[in-house]
Each structure stands twice: as structure tokens, then as C-alpha cells.
């Protein structure tokens, strides 16, 4: 996400897990933002996955 934030000229950085939980709660701070889920689109599509929601770039563009 750092590359995405930088390309959109948004501030990027990291914070301790405890601070993320304090700001956004355990659900978002730990389970969503602190997860390190990686996937390659090429491999996912080979397994039959198809996108059905806007891309992260579309969502971030709407925030501007």
C-alpha cells in the first residue's frame, strides 16, 4: 500500500499494532489493516477468481 499511497501523494507510514487498535478497534486495527495477506492476481485468476468490486485504485481515487 505504500506505493499506492505515494503514487496518490498521500501520507504513508507504519504504526505499532496497539496504536492501530486504539484508533480503529481490534477488528479493523488488527484483523484488517495488520494482516499481511498477499496474493498474485495471475494465480488467483488461474484458480477461477474474478474481481467483483472496484479496485483499490478506484476506491482511493474517489477519496480525492
N, C-alpha and C positions, 0 to 999 in steps of 0.2 A: 504494500500500500504506500510505502514511502515514495516510490517512483510515480505513482498516480498523483499523490498529494503535491509533489514537487512540480509535476507537469501542469498542474492546475494552479500553481502558485499559492498553495495552502500550507499553513504551518504543519510540520511533521515532527515526530519525536517519539520517545518512549516514556513510560512511567512505571513505577512499581505496581505490582498487582493490587496491593492493599489500597493504593490511591484510586485505581480504576474502580474497584469495588465500592469505595466510599462515594465516588462521583456518580456512578451509574448503577450500583447494586450488583449483587452476585451474578444474577442472570446475564446481564449484558457485560459487566466488567470482567467476569471470569470465563463464563461459558461461551460467549460470542467473541469478544474482542481479544481475549487472551489465548484463544485456540490457535493452533498452528496447522490448520488444515490446508494441505497442498494437493492440487490435482492438476493434471495436464489435460487441456481441452481435447487434444487429439486422442488421448487414451480413453477419456470419458465418452467421446462420440463413438469410438470403436466398440464400446460396450453398450451402445444404444442410447446414451443420454442425449437429450435435446434441450436447449435452453427454452424456457417458457416465461421468463421475466426479463425486465430491462437489464442491460449490462451495468456494471458498477460505474462505467464511464457515463452512461445516460443518467443515472441517478445523481452522480456528482455534478454533472452539467446543469441539472435542474436546481441545484443549491445556489448557483451563482446569481 
